Each structure stands twice: as C-alpha cells, then as structure tokens.
Amino acid sequence: MDFISGEDRGQTLLLPDSLEDYVGEDNPVRVTDAFVNGLETHGLGFSGAAPNDTGRPSYDPKDMLKLYVYMYRVRSSRRLETETKRNLEVI
C-alpha cells in the first residue's frame, strides 16, 4: 500500500500551466524539497517510513518533514493546515 499523495505539481492547470510556474527556480523551498528527498528516512529512525498494508494510508513522512522544515516558525498544526491551503510554495 502506498502513502497518501497530493496532485502532481507538474499537472496542467487552467492558469498558469502548473503550480511549478508559480514558484521561482531560486526559491528556498526547492532546496528543502531536494534535501529531504535525498534523505533515507527509514535509516534515520522514522517509524512510519514504511507504509502499512492495512487501514487508511498515511502521509509520506518526507512530505511531513518538508512541511515542518520549511515552515519552522509555525508550530501550530492548525496554522500549518492553513498554510497548506494558502501558501503556493507549500502546496
């Protein structure tokens, strides 16, 4: 069973062509994305790094870590949820 994943960032939208077009190539969120994608989460002790076979799929721990690292000033889970709907860099 796989993790829950959002829409592909390269998927074509009405305006502009994709979400990638909203975020500049030199934006710091791209560094966070590349860094966390390069980590071996299972080897670092993330207990949820392997998806379960039963039940509802969980979110990928890498996605959650990216959100936490990039939004390090925001500690409230409700504020994080708000940012995931408002901030194009986080989407």
DRENPA-3360 file (N, C-alpha, C; in nm, 2 decimals, always signed):
BEGIN
1 = MDFISGED = +0.08/-0.12/+0.00/+0.00/+0.00/+0.00/+0.09/+0.12/+0.00 ~ +0.05/+0.23/-0.07/+0.13/+0.35/-0.08/+0.09/+0.45/+0.02 ~ +0.16/+0.56/+0.03/+0.13/+0.67/+0.11/+0.02/+0.76/+0.04 ~ -0.05/+0.84/+0.11/-0.13/+0.94/+0.05/-0.05/+1.05/-0.02 ~ -0.08/+1.08/-0.14/-0.01/+1.18/-0.21/-0.10/+1.28/-0.27 ~ -0.06/+1.40/-0.29/-0.14/+1.51/-0.35/-0.13/+1.50/-0.50 ~ -0.18/+1.60/-0.56/-0.17/+1.61/-0.71/-0.03/+1.63/-0.75 ~ +0.00/+1.59/-0.87/+0.13/+1.61/-0.93/+0.15/+1.76/-0.95;
9 = RGQTLLLP = +0.27/+1.81/-0.90/+0.29/+1.95/-0.92/+0.31/+1.99/-1.06 ~ +0.34/+1.90/-1.15/+0.36/+1.93/-1.29/+0.23/+1.92/-1.37 ~ +0.12/+1.88/-1.30/-0.01/+1.86/-1.37/-0.06/+1.99/-1.43 ~ -0.10/+1.99/-1.55/-0.15/+2.11/-1.62/-0.28/+2.16/-1.55 ~ -0.28/+2.29/-1.52/-0.40/+2.36/-1.47/-0.45/+2.46/-1.57 ~ -0.56/+2.53/-1.54/-0.62/+2.62/-1.63/-0.52/+2.74/-1.65 ~ -0.49/+2.81/-1.54/-0.40/+2.92/-1.54/-0.31/+2.92/-1.42 ~ -0.18/+2.93/-1.43/-0.09/+2.91/-1.55/-0.09/+2.76/-1.57;
17 = DSLEDYVG = +0.02/+2.71/-1.64/+0.02/+2.57/-1.68/+0.03/+2.48/-1.57 ~ +0.11/+2.51/-1.46/+0.12/+2.42/-1.35/+0.16/+2.50/-1.22 ~ +0.16/+2.44/-1.11/+0.20/+2.50/-0.98/+0.35/+2.54/-0.98 ~ +0.43/+2.46/-1.05/+0.57/+2.48/-1.06/+0.60/+2.62/-1.12 ~ +0.51/+2.67/-1.21/+0.53/+2.80/-1.27/+0.51/+2.92/-1.17 ~ +0.45/+2.90/-1.06/+0.43/+3.00/-0.95/+0.55/+3.02/-0.87 ~ +0.63/+2.91/-0.85/+0.75/+2.91/-0.76/+0.87/+2.92/-0.85 ~ +0.95/+3.03/-0.81/+1.07/+3.05/-0.89/+1.18/+2.95/-0.87;
25 = EDNPVRVT = +1.27/+2.94/-0.97/+1.37/+2.84/-0.96/+1.47/+2.86/-0.85 ~ +1.48/+2.99/-0.80/+1.58/+3.02/-0.70/+1.51/+3.03/-0.56 ~ +1.39/+2.98/-0.55/+1.31/+2.98/-0.42/+1.37/+2.88/-0.32 ~ +1.38/+2.92/-0.19/+1.44/+2.83/-0.09/+1.36/+2.70/-0.07 ~ +1.23/+2.70/-0.11/+1.15/+2.58/-0.09/+1.21/+2.46/-0.18 ~ +1.27/+2.50/-0.29/+1.33/+2.39/-0.37/+1.45/+2.33/-0.31 ~ +1.53/+2.40/-0.23/+1.64/+2.34/-0.15/+1.59/+2.24/-0.05 ~ +1.48/+2.28/+0.02/+1.42/+2.20/+0.12/+1.37/+2.07/+0.06;
33 = DAFVNGLE = +1.30/+2.08/-0.06/+1.25/+1.97/-0.13/+1.36/+1.87/-0.17 ~ +1.47/+1.93/-0.23/+1.58/+1.84/-0.28/+1.65/+1.77/-0.16 ~ +1.67/+1.85/-0.05/+1.74/+1.79/+0.07/+1.66/+1.68/+0.13 ~ +1.53/+1.70/+0.15/+1.45/+1.59/+0.22/+1.43/+1.47/+0.13 ~ +1.42/+1.50/+0.00/+1.41/+1.38/-0.10/+1.53/+1.30/-0.10 ~ +1.65/+1.36/-0.07/+1.77/+1.28/-0.06/+1.80/+1.20/+0.06 ~ +1.71/+1.22/+0.16/+1.73/+1.15/+0.29/+1.67/+1.01/+0.29 ~ +1.74/+0.92/+0.36/+1.69/+0.79/+0.37/+1.61/+0.78/+0.50;
41 = THGLGFSG = +1.48/+0.81/+0.50/+1.40/+0.83/+0.63/+1.40/+0.70/+0.71 ~ +1.40/+0.59/+0.65/+1.39/+0.46/+0.73/+1.52/+0.44/+0.81 ~ +1.63/+0.48/+0.75/+1.76/+0.47/+0.82/+1.78/+0.57/+0.93 ~ +1.70/+0.68/+0.92/+1.71/+0.79/+1.02/+1.62/+0.76/+1.14 ~ +1.55/+0.65/+1.14/+1.46/+0.62/+1.25/+1.32/+0.66/+1.25 ~ +1.28/+0.70/+1.13/+1.14/+0.74/+1.11/+1.05/+0.61/+1.12 ~ +0.97/+0.60/+1.22/+0.90/+0.47/+1.24/+0.79/+0.45/+1.13 ~ +0.74/+0.56/+1.07/+0.63/+0.55/+0.97/+0.69/+0.55/+0.83;
49 = AAPNDTGR = +0.82/+0.52/+0.81/+0.88/+0.53/+0.68/+0.83/+0.42/+0.58 ~ +0.78/+0.31/+0.64/+0.73/+0.21/+0.55/+0.58/+0.21/+0.57 ~ +0.50/+0.21/+0.45/+0.36/+0.22/+0.46/+0.30/+0.09/+0.52 ~ +0.19/+0.10/+0.59/+0.12/-0.02/+0.64/+0.04/-0.09/+0.53 ~ +0.01/-0.22/+0.55/-0.07/-0.29/+0.45/-0.22/-0.28/+0.47 ~ -0.26/-0.24/+0.59/-0.40/-0.23/+0.62/-0.44/-0.08/+0.66 ~ -0.56/-0.05/+0.66/-0.61/+0.08/+0.71/-0.59/+0.18/+0.60 ~ -0.63/+0.30/+0.64/-0.61/+0.42/+0.55/-0.46/+0.45/+0.54;
57 = PSYDPKDM = -0.42/+0.48/+0.42/-0.28/+0.52/+0.40/-0.24/+0.65/+0.48 ~ -0.12/+0.65/+0.53/-0.07/+0.77/+0.60/+0.00/+0.86/+0.50 ~ +0.03/+0.98/+0.54/+0.10/+1.07/+0.46/+0.25/+1.03/+0.46 ~ +0.32/+1.06/+0.35/+0.46/+1.02/+0.34/+0.54/+1.11/+0.44 ~ +0.62/+1.04/+0.52/+0.70/+1.11/+0.62/+0.79/+1.22/+0.56 ~ +0.83/+1.20/+0.44/+0.91/+1.30/+0.37/+0.83/+1.43/+0.35 ~ +0.71/+1.42/+0.31/+0.62/+1.53/+0.29/+0.60/+1.61/+0.42 ~ +0.58/+1.53/+0.52/+0.56/+1.60/+0.65/+0.68/+1.67/+0.70;
65 = LKLYVYMY = +0.80/+1.61/+0.68/+0.93/+1.67/+0.72/+0.95/+1.79/+0.64 ~ +0.92/+1.79/+0.51/+0.94/+1.91/+0.42/+0.86/+2.02/+0.48 ~ +0.73/+1.99/+0.51/+0.64/+2.10/+0.56/+0.70/+2.15/+0.69 ~ +0.74/+2.07/+0.78/+0.79/+2.11/+0.91/+0.92/+2.19/+0.90 ~ +1.01/+2.15/+0.81/+1.14/+2.22/+0.79/+1.12/+2.35/+0.73 ~ +1.04/+2.36/+0.62/+1.02/+2.48/+0.55/+0.94/+2.58/+0.64 ~ +0.84/+2.54/+0.71/+0.76/+2.62/+0.80/+0.80/+2.62/+0.94 ~ +0.93/+2.63/+0.97/+0.99/+2.61/+1.10/+0.94/+2.71/+1.20;
73 = RVRSSRRL = +0.89/+2.82/+1.16/+0.84/+2.92/+1.25/+0.70/+2.89/+1.30 ~ +0.63/+2.81/+1.23/+0.49/+2.77/+1.26/+0.48/+2.64/+1.34 ~ +0.44/+2.65/+1.46/+0.43/+2.53/+1.55/+0.29/+2.47/+1.56 ~ +0.19/+2.55/+1.53/+0.05/+2.51/+1.55/+0.01/+2.42/+1.43 ~ -0.05/+2.31/+1.46/-0.09/+2.22/+1.35/-0.21/+2.29/+1.27 ~ -0.29/+2.37/+1.33/-0.39/+2.44/+1.26/-0.34/+2.55/+1.17 ~ -0.23/+2.61/+1.22/-0.17/+2.71/+1.13/-0.10/+2.64/+1.01 ~ -0.04/+2.53/+1.04/+0.02/+2.45/+0.93/-0.08/+2.41/+0.82;
81 = ETETKRNL = -0.20/+2.37/+0.87/-0.30/+2.33/+0.78/-0.35/+2.45/+0.70 ~ -0.36/+2.57/+0.76/-0.40/+2.69/+0.69/-0.29/+2.72/+0.58 ~ -0.17/+2.71/+0.61/-0.06/+2.74/+0.52/-0.06/+2.65/+0.40 ~ -0.10/+2.52/+0.42/-0.10/+2.43/+0.31/-0.21/+2.46/+0.21 ~ -0.31/+2.54/+0.25/-0.41/+2.58/+0.16/-0.39/+2.72/+0.10 ~ -0.30/+2.80/+0.16/-0.29/+2.94/+0.12/-0.16/+2.96/+0.05 ~ -0.05/+2.90/+0.10/+0.09/+2.93/+0.05/+0.12/+2.85/-0.07 ~ +0.14/+2.91/-0.18/+0.17/+2.83/-0.31/+0.30/+2.76/-0.30;
89 = EVI = +0.40/+2.81/-0.22/+0.52/+2.73/-0.21/+0.50/+2.60/-0.13 ~ +0.41/+2.60/-0.04/+0.38/+2.48/+0.04/+0.29/+2.38/-0.04 ~ +0.20/+2.43/-0.12/+0.12/+2.34/-0.20/+0.20/+2.26/-0.29;
% end
